Amino acid sequence: MVSHANAEVDTDVVVVGAGPTGLTLAIELARRRVGVRILDRNPADFYPGTRGNGLQPRTLEVFHDLGIIDPILATGQEYPPVQVYFGGSPVYQGHTQRRSEPTPDVPYPVPIVQPQWRTERILRERLAGLGVAVEHDAEMVGFDQDDDGVTVSTAAGSSIRARFMVGADGGRSGVRKALGVGFTGTTRPAERLLLGDVTVPGMRRDVWQVWLDPVDKRVRASIWPVAGTDYFRMSAPITADDTPDLTLEGFQRLLTERTHRRDLTVTTLAAPTDYRVSMRLADRYRVGRVFLAGDAAHVHSPAGSQGLNTGVQDAYNLGWKLARVLAGAPDALLDTYEAERRPVAEQAIGLSTELLDDKQAEPDDRTLQLGLSYRDGPLAAGGRGGDRAPDAPCHTADGTSTSLFDVFRGTSPTLLCLERPGEVPEGVSDAVRAYRVGVDLLDPDGHLRAAYGDSGYVLVRPDGYIGVDTRSADEVAAYLTAI
């Protein structure tokens, strides 16, 4: 290892990879005024395709906090009805997702279909608004770390010195491989999909169409419309022995064979992929000053749309902790990232594998990720410590309507003082936003107290999880010291 101890840093954090995970992390750091550079080996006009397209309700809550929920909802759509065919004959039409209405505690109850390329564009625009641009054509080719920082080398011959580095560079992560971190799990050669974004004039755009084999009921082809575009996402299983044809002619042949529709013509093909199903989990999420996040730390089957969402929430968990440690919090706070997020990824891999193996299973509440919790983790205290903090409509002291999610939005912990009358404990610093319920926040319809009770204190972490739920002011102060 080359020694760079005490070398002057160029930035606080280098993020390798500008997919949804890396972009979310860069936003989290930039809005806390942490110096960040985000590198991506692809050119600026790289088209990642539709790929991870299902945004779960918990991820929508993250995007609410990041300030991008409006463009996400305006350009996405709920899952369309599915039209199932046996051979060439339609046999069933229905919904794959349970239809739910917003409630006071869950404002975004259903997943949104949003192509990954558009999610990335919206994230990049938000990041640019914070003064940070993705550095394209900037491939990381090596790095060295010491007690004080990390020195990153790029293919262009440049060198960047940072205090920390995060590998968000996908399932084939060069960062993970360079660290020597194991990627435990399996790849299933027999579970292969030919994927691509296609234009097919005359194809229905009001349903997600699935063709099944009339004998064994297995999926032969799946085509769903990409909202706001002329594209469809086409998926077709292939065998372990197939030699995939990733050309437009190859997709045309598959479309005709699998759908029994000879009247349909593929006129455009983008981002064709021979996808092999893998379920793998990194043995470690941290080695010294280098971290892994997103697909670099875990890969899933596509069933249940867990992968992108889990990666975004990795970044949401890690970002505020990096910022706190850079501001002087104990380094041990960074160890809680793996302690909290690796079990979540393990659950997500298990769930997506279950849905893949049970062809009759449908997504349920578990896929929404609203029930994920860090209970019994290192940053959970009190009865509900570690649970997701629910939303609730409420009013400010002057009677203006708002919601708890808007109150929580930002970069600081939030303390709800629930006693009647509420008082802010002594010693709570200005870095914590404290609200006396009934004084600073009014609850005319009772939704806030229905969600949080009417006594004690609830401290909500910057990532929207309850840190401590207690009647003890001393316990609140001790928790704040730890973070």
C-alpha positions as CSV (number, residue, x, y, z in Angstrom):
1,M,0.0,0.0,0.0
2,V,1.3,3.4,-1.0
3,S,1.4,5.8,2.0
4,H,-0.6,9.0,1.5
5,A,-0.9,9.8,5.2
6,N,-1.6,13.5,6.0
7,A,-1.9,14.2,2.2
8,E,-4.2,17.2,1.5
9,V,-7.7,16.0,0.4
10,D,-9.4,17.0,-2.8
11,T,-12.9,16.2,-1.5
12,D,-14.5,14.5,1.5
13,V,-16.1,11.5,-0.3
14,V,-15.6,9.9,-3.7
15,V,-18.6,7.9,-5.0
16,V,-17.8,5.4,-7.7
17,G,-20.9,4.7,-9.9
18,A,-23.6,7.1,-10.9
19,G,-26.6,4.8,-10.9
20,P,-29.6,5.4,-8.5
21,T,-27.6,4.4,-5.5
22,G,-24.5,6.6,-6.2
23,L,-26.7,9.5,-7.2
24,T,-28.8,9.3,-4.0
25,L,-25.7,9.1,-1.9
26,A,-24.2,12.1,-3.6
27,I,-27.4,14.1,-3.1
28,E,-27.4,13.2,0.6
29,L,-23.8,14.4,1.0
30,A,-24.1,17.5,-1.1
31,R,-27.2,18.8,0.6
32,R,-25.3,18.5,3.9
33,R,-22.4,20.6,2.3
34,V,-20.1,17.6,2.3
35,G,-17.5,17.7,-0.5
36,V,-18.4,14.9,-2.9
37,R,-17.2,13.8,-6.3
38,I,-19.1,11.1,-8.2
39,L,-17.3,9.2,-11.0
40,D,-18.9,7.1,-13.7
41,R,-17.1,5.1,-16.4
42,N,-19.9,5.6,-18.9
43,P,-20.2,8.5,-21.3
44,A,-22.7,11.3,-20.6
45,D,-25.1,9.9,-23.3
46,F,-25.1,6.4,-21.9
47,Y,-28.6,4.9,-21.9
48,P,-29.0,2.4,-19.0
49,G,-32.4,1.2,-20.3
50,T,-35.5,0.6,-18.4
51,R,-33.9,-2.0,-16.0
52,G,-34.9,-1.3,-12.3
53,N,-38.3,0.1,-13.0
54,G,-40.4,-0.5,-9.9
55,L,-40.2,2.2,-7.2
56,Q,-41.6,0.9,-3.9
57,P,-43.5,3.1,-1.4
58,R,-40.6,3.4,1.0
59,T,-38.4,4.6,-1.8
60,L,-41.0,7.2,-2.7
61,E,-40.8,8.4,0.8
62,V,-37.0,8.8,0.4
63,F,-37.6,10.8,-2.8
64,H,-40.1,13.0,-0.9
65,D,-37.4,13.9,1.5
66,L,-34.9,14.5,-1.3
67,G,-37.3,16.9,-3.0
68,I,-37.9,14.9,-6.2
69,I,-41.2,13.2,-5.5
70,D,-43.2,15.6,-7.8
71,P,-41.3,14.8,-11.0
72,I,-41.1,11.1,-10.1
73,L,-44.9,10.9,-9.7
74,A,-45.6,13.2,-12.7
75,T,-43.7,11.0,-15.1
76,G,-44.3,7.5,-13.7
77,Q,-47.4,5.4,-13.5
78,E,-48.9,2.8,-11.3
79,Y,-48.5,-0.8,-12.5
80,P,-50.9,-1.3,-15.5
81,P,-53.4,-4.2,-15.5
82,V,-51.9,-7.4,-16.7
83,Q,-53.3,-9.2,-19.8
84,V,-52.4,-12.9,-19.8
85,Y,-52.5,-15.0,-23.0
86,F,-52.2,-18.8,-23.3
87,G,-50.5,-19.2,-26.7
88,G,-52.2,-16.5,-28.8
89,S,-55.5,-16.4,-26.8
90,P,-56.3,-13.9,-24.1
91,V,-57.5,-15.7,-20.9
92,Y,-57.3,-13.2,-18.0
93,Q,-57.0,-9.5,-17.2
94,G,-56.4,-8.2,-13.7
95,H,-53.9,-6.4,-11.5
96,T,-50.7,-7.7,-10.0
97,Q,-50.6,-5.0,-7.3
98,R,-53.2,-4.5,-4.6
99,R,-55.0,-1.1,-5.2
100,S,-54.7,1.1,-2.1
101,E,-55.6,4.7,-1.2
102,P,-53.3,7.0,0.7
103,T,-53.8,7.1,4.5
104,P,-52.6,9.6,7.0
105,D,-49.5,7.5,7.9
106,V,-48.8,6.2,4.4
107,P,-49.0,8.8,1.7
108,Y,-47.6,6.7,-1.1
109,P,-49.3,3.2,-0.7
110,V,-48.6,1.7,-4.1
111,P,-45.4,1.2,-6.2
112,I,-44.7,3.4,-9.2
113,V,-43.3,2.1,-12.5
114,Q,-40.5,4.4,-13.6
115,P,-37.8,3.5,-16.1
116,Q,-34.3,3.6,-14.5
117,W,-33.0,6.0,-17.1
118,R,-35.6,8.6,-16.1
119,T,-35.1,8.0,-12.3
120,E,-31.4,8.6,-12.9
121,R,-32.1,11.8,-14.9
122,I,-34.3,13.2,-12.2
123,L,-31.6,12.4,-9.6
124,R,-28.9,14.0,-11.7
125,E,-30.9,17.2,-12.1
126,R,-31.4,17.4,-8.3
127,L,-27.7,16.8,-7.8
128,A,-26.8,19.5,-10.3
129,G,-29.1,21.9,-8.4
130,L,-26.8,21.3,-5.4
131,G,-23.8,22.2,-7.4
132,V,-22.4,18.7,-8.2
133,A,-22.1,17.2,-11.6
134,V,-21.4,13.6,-12.5
135,E,-17.9,13.1,-13.9
136,H,-18.4,10.9,-16.9
137,D,-15.8,8.9,-18.8
138,A,-14.1,8.6,-15.4
139,E,-13.3,5.0,-14.7
140,M,-11.8,4.1,-11.4
141,V,-8.9,1.8,-12.0
142,G,-7.4,1.5,-8.5
143,F,-7.2,3.0,-5.1
144,D,-5.0,3.0,-2.0
145,Q,-6.2,3.8,1.5
146,D,-4.5,4.6,4.8
147,D,-5.5,5.8,8.2
148,D,-6.4,9.3,6.9
149,G,-8.0,8.8,3.6
150,V,-8.3,7.1,0.2
151,T,-6.4,7.9,-3.1
152,V,-8.4,7.0,-6.2
153,S,-6.8,6.6,-9.6
154,T,-8.7,6.9,-12.9
155,A,-8.2,5.6,-16.3
156,A,-7.4,9.1,-17.5
157,G,-4.4,9.2,-15.2
158,S,-5.8,11.6,-12.6
159,S,-5.6,11.0,-8.9
160,I,-8.2,12.1,-6.3
161,R,-7.6,12.2,-2.5
162,A,-10.6,11.8,-0.3
163,R,-11.4,11.0,3.3
164,F,-13.8,8.1,2.3
165,M,-14.8,6.2,-0.8
166,V,-18.1,4.4,-1.6
167,G,-18.3,1.7,-4.3
168,A,-21.8,1.9,-5.9
169,D,-20.5,0.5,-9.2
170,G,-22.9,-2.4,-9.7
171,G,-22.9,-6.2,-9.4
172,R,-19.5,-6.6,-11.1
173,S,-18.1,-3.9,-8.8
174,G,-14.4,-3.2,-9.3
175,V,-14.3,-1.6,-5.9
176,R,-15.5,-4.8,-4.2
177,K,-13.1,-7.0,-6.2
178,A,-10.2,-4.7,-5.3
179,L,-11.1,-4.9,-1.6
180,G,-11.1,-8.7,-1.9
181,V,-14.6,-8.9,-0.3
182,G,-16.4,-12.1,-1.0
183,F,-19.8,-12.1,-2.9
184,T,-21.5,-15.1,-1.4
185,G,-24.5,-16.7,-3.2
186,T,-25.5,-18.3,-6.4
187,T,-26.0,-17.6,-10.1
188,R,-28.6,-19.7,-11.9
189,P,-27.5,-20.6,-15.4
190,A,-31.0,-21.9,-16.2
191,E,-32.6,-18.6,-15.2
192,R,-31.8,-16.3,-18.1
193,L,-33.8,-13.5,-19.7
194,L,-33.4,-11.6,-22.9
195,L,-34.3,-8.0,-22.1
196,G,-34.6,-4.9,-24.2
197,D,-36.4,-1.7,-24.8
198,V,-38.3,-1.9,-28.1
199,T,-40.8,0.1,-30.2
200,V,-43.6,-1.9,-31.7
201,P,-46.2,0.2,-33.6
202,G,-49.7,-1.2,-33.0
203,M,-48.9,-2.9,-29.7
204,R,-51.4,-2.2,-26.9
205,R,-50.2,0.4,-24.4
206,D,-53.0,0.1,-21.8
207,V,-51.9,-3.2,-20.3
208,W,-48.9,-5.2,-19.4
209,Q,-49.1,-8.3,-21.7
210,V,-47.8,-11.7,-20.6
211,W,-47.8,-14.8,-22.8
212,L,-47.8,-18.2,-21.1
213,D,-47.1,-21.6,-22.5
214,P,-50.5,-23.4,-22.6
215,V,-48.9,-26.7,-21.5
216,D,-46.5,-25.8,-18.6
217,K,-47.9,-22.3,-17.8
218,R,-44.4,-20.8,-17.9
219,V,-43.9,-17.2,-19.1
220,R,-42.9,-17.1,-22.8
221,A,-42.8,-13.3,-23.2
222,S,-43.6,-10.2,-21.2
223,I,-44.2,-6.7,-22.7
224,W,-45.2,-3.6,-20.8
225,P,-45.4,0.0,-21.9
226,V,-42.8,2.5,-20.6
227,A,-44.8,5.6,-19.5
228,G,-44.2,8.8,-21.4
229,T,-42.3,7.1,-24.2
230,D,-43.0,5.1,-27.4
231,Y,-41.0,2.2,-25.8
232,F,-42.0,-1.1,-24.4
233,R,-39.9,-3.3,-22.1
234,M,-39.7,-6.7,-23.6
235,S,-38.6,-9.8,-21.6
236,A,-38.3,-13.3,-22.8
237,P,-36.8,-16.3,-21.0
238,I,-34.1,-18.3,-22.7
239,T,-32.4,-21.6,-21.7
240,A,-28.9,-22.1,-20.4
241,D,-27.8,-23.4,-23.8
242,D,-29.3,-20.7,-26.0
243,T,-27.0,-18.4,-27.8
244,P,-28.8,-15.0,-27.5
245,D,-29.3,-12.8,-30.5
246,L,-29.2,-9.3,-29.2
247,T,-30.0,-7.7,-32.6
248,L,-33.2,-6.1,-33.7
249,E,-33.8,-9.1,-35.9
250,G,-33.4,-11.5,-33.0
251,F,-35.9,-9.6,-30.9
252,Q,-38.3,-9.6,-33.9
253,R,-38.0,-13.3,-34.2
254,L,-38.7,-13.9,-30.5
255,L,-41.7,-11.5,-30.5
256,T,-43.3,-13.4,-33.4
257,E,-42.5,-16.9,-31.9
258,R,-43.5,-16.1,-28.4
259,T,-46.7,-14.0,-29.0
260,H,-48.0,-15.7,-32.1
261,R,-48.4,-12.2,-33.5
262,R,-47.2,-11.9,-37.1
263,D,-48.6,-8.4,-37.5
264,L,-46.2,-6.8,-35.1
265,T,-42.9,-5.3,-36.1
266,V,-40.0,-4.3,-33.9
267,T,-38.8,-0.9,-35.3
268,T,-36.3,0.1,-32.6
269,L,-34.2,-1.8,-30.1
270,A,-32.2,-0.2,-27.2
271,A,-30.2,-1.6,-24.3
272,P,-30.5,-5.3,-25.2
273,T,-29.2,-7.5,-22.4
274,D,-28.6,-11.2,-21.7
275,Y,-29.6,-11.2,-18.0
276,R,-28.6,-14.1,-15.7
277,V,-30.3,-14.3,-12.4
278,S,-28.0,-14.1,-9.4
279,M,-28.6,-13.8,-5.7
280,R,-25.4,-12.7,-3.9
281,L,-24.5,-10.7,-0.8
282,A,-21.2,-9.1,0.0
283,D,-19.4,-10.6,3.0
284,R,-18.6,-7.1,4.3
285,Y,-19.9,-3.6,3.6
286,R,-16.9,-1.7,5.0
287,V,-13.1,-2.1,4.7
288,G,-11.4,0.7,6.4
289,R,-12.5,3.9,4.7
290,V,-14.2,2.2,1.8
291,F,-17.8,1.2,1.7
292,L,-20.0,-0.8,-0.6
293,A,-23.6,0.1,-1.5
294,G,-26.4,-1.0,-3.9
295,D,-25.6,-3.8,-6.4
296,A,-22.0,-3.7,-5.4
297,A,-23.1,-5.1,-2.0
298,H,-26.1,-7.2,-3.0
299,V,-27.8,-8.5,-6.2
300,H,-31.3,-10.0,-6.4
301,S,-33.6,-11.7,-8.8
302,P,-35.9,-9.2,-10.5
303,A,-39.0,-10.7,-8.8
304,G,-40.6,-8.2,-6.4
305,S,-38.6,-5.2,-7.6
306,Q,-36.3,-5.1,-4.6
307,G,-32.8,-4.4,-6.0
308,L,-32.9,-0.7,-6.9
309,N,-35.0,0.2,-3.9
310,T,-32.6,-1.6,-1.5
311,G,-29.7,0.3,-3.0
312,V,-31.3,3.7,-2.8
313,Q,-32.0,3.0,0.9
314,D,-28.4,1.9,1.5
315,A,-27.4,5.3,0.3
316,Y,-30.0,7.1,2.4
317,N,-28.7,5.2,5.5
318,L,-25.0,5.8,4.8
319,G,-25.2,9.4,3.7
320,W,-26.1,11.1,6.9
321,K,-23.7,8.9,8.9
322,L,-20.8,9.9,6.7
323,A,-21.7,13.5,7.1
324,R,-22.0,13.2,10.9
325,V,-18.6,11.5,11.2
326,L,-17.0,14.1,9.0
327,A,-18.5,16.7,11.3
328,G,-17.0,15.1,14.4
329,A,-19.3,12.2,15.4
330,P,-17.7,9.0,16.6
331,D,-16.3,6.8,13.8
332,A,-18.3,3.9,15.3
333,L,-21.4,5.4,13.8
334,L,-20.2,4.2,10.4
335,D,-20.1,0.6,11.6
336,T,-23.9,0.8,12.1
337,Y,-24.3,1.1,8.3
338,E,-23.4,-2.6,7.7
339,A,-25.1,-3.7,11.0
340,E,-28.4,-2.1,9.8
341,R,-28.3,-2.6,6.0
342,R,-26.8,-6.0,5.5
343,P,-29.7,-7.8,7.2
344,V,-32.1,-5.8,5.2
345,A,-30.4,-6.9,1.9
346,E,-30.4,-10.5,3.2
347,Q,-34.2,-10.3,3.7
348,A,-34.7,-8.7,0.3
349,I,-32.7,-11.4,-1.4
350,G,-34.7,-14.1,0.4
351,L,-38.0,-12.4,-0.6
352,S,-37.1,-12.0,-4.3
353,T,-35.9,-15.6,-4.5
354,E,-39.1,-16.8,-2.9
355,L,-41.2,-14.9,-5.5
356,L,-39.0,-16.2,-8.3
357,D,-39.3,-19.8,-7.2
358,D,-43.1,-19.7,-6.5
359,K,-44.6,-18.9,-9.8
360,Q,-48.0,-18.5,-8.2
361,A,-46.9,-16.0,-5.6
362,E,-47.7,-12.3,-6.0
363,P,-46.1,-9.3,-4.5
364,D,-47.5,-8.5,-1.0
365,D,-46.9,-6.0,1.8
366,R,-43.3,-7.2,2.2
367,T,-42.3,-5.9,-1.2
368,L,-43.4,-2.4,-0.3
369,Q,-40.6,-2.1,2.2
370,L,-42.7,-0.1,4.6
371,G,-42.3,-2.7,7.3
372,L,-38.5,-2.8,7.2
373,S,-37.1,-2.1,10.7
374,Y,-33.7,-1.7,12.5
375,R,-35.2,-2.9,15.8
376,D,-32.6,-4.6,18.0
377,G,-29.9,-2.8,15.9
378,P,-27.2,-0.6,17.4
379,L,-29.1,2.7,16.9
380,A,-32.5,1.6,18.2
381,A,-33.7,2.5,21.6
382,G,-37.1,2.4,23.3
383,G,-40.3,0.6,22.3
384,R,-40.4,1.7,18.7
385,G,-36.8,2.4,18.1
386,G,-35.7,1.3,14.6
387,D,-39.2,1.4,13.1
388,R,-40.1,3.6,10.2
389,A,-41.5,6.9,11.3
390,P,-45.0,7.3,10.0
391,D,-46.4,10.4,8.3
392,A,-49.3,12.4,9.7
393,P,-51.1,15.5,8.6
394,C,-50.8,18.4,11.1
395,H,-50.6,22.2,11.3
396,T,-47.9,24.6,12.2
397,A,-48.4,27.0,15.2
398,D,-50.0,29.6,12.9
399,G,-52.5,27.0,11.6
400,T,-50.8,26.3,8.2
401,S,-51.5,22.8,7.0
402,T,-48.4,20.5,6.7
403,S,-47.4,16.9,7.3
404,L,-44.8,15.2,9.4
405,F,-42.9,14.2,6.3
406,D,-42.5,17.8,5.4
407,V,-41.5,18.6,9.0
408,F,-38.9,15.8,8.8
409,R,-37.6,16.8,5.4
410,G,-34.0,18.0,5.5
411,T,-30.7,16.9,7.0
412,S,-31.3,17.0,10.8
413,P,-32.8,14.7,13.4
414,T,-36.3,15.7,14.5
415,L,-37.5,15.5,18.1
416,L,-41.3,15.3,18.8
417,C,-42.1,16.3,22.4
418,L,-45.4,14.7,23.1
419,E,-46.1,15.6,26.7
420,R,-49.1,17.8,27.5
421,P,-47.8,20.5,27.6
422,G,-44.7,19.5,25.8
423,E,-41.3,20.8,26.8
424,V,-38.0,20.5,25.0
425,P,-35.4,18.7,27.1
426,E,-32.4,20.7,28.3
427,G,-29.2,20.1,26.3
428,V,-30.9,19.5,22.9
429,S,-28.6,21.4,20.5
430,D,-29.6,23.6,17.6
431,A,-28.6,20.7,15.3
432,V,-31.9,19.0,16.3
433,R,-35.2,20.4,15.2
434,A,-37.5,20.1,18.3
435,Y,-41.3,20.5,18.2
436,R,-43.7,20.6,21.1
437,V,-46.8,18.8,19.9
438,G,-49.8,21.1,20.8
439,V,-47.6,24.2,20.7
440,D,-45.2,24.2,17.7
441,L,-47.2,21.5,15.9
442,L,-50.9,21.3,16.1
443,D,-52.9,18.1,15.7
444,P,-56.5,19.1,15.1
445,D,-57.6,15.7,13.7
446,G,-55.6,13.5,16.1
447,H,-53.5,11.8,13.3
448,L,-50.2,12.7,14.9
449,R,-51.0,11.4,18.3
450,A,-52.6,8.3,16.8
451,A,-49.3,7.5,15.2
452,Y,-46.9,8.6,18.0
453,G,-48.9,8.6,21.3
454,D,-49.3,11.5,23.8
455,S,-46.4,11.2,26.1
456,G,-42.6,11.2,26.1
457,Y,-40.2,11.9,23.3
458,V,-39.7,10.4,19.8
459,L,-36.5,11.2,18.1
460,V,-36.7,10.7,14.3
461,R,-33.3,10.1,12.5
462,P,-32.4,12.0,9.4
463,D,-33.4,8.9,7.3
464,G,-36.9,8.7,8.6
465,Y,-36.6,6.0,11.2
466,I,-37.3,6.3,14.9
467,G,-34.0,6.4,16.8
468,V,-35.3,6.6,20.3
469,D,-38.8,6.4,21.8
470,T,-38.7,7.2,25.5
471,R,-40.1,9.2,28.4
472,S,-36.5,10.0,29.6
473,A,-34.9,13.3,28.6
474,D,-31.6,11.8,29.6
475,E,-32.0,9.0,27.2
476,V,-32.7,11.4,24.4
477,A,-29.5,13.3,25.3
478,A,-27.4,10.1,25.4
479,Y,-28.7,9.0,22.0
480,L,-27.9,12.4,20.4
481,T,-24.3,12.1,21.8
482,A,-23.9,8.7,20.1
483,I,-24.9,10.1,16.7
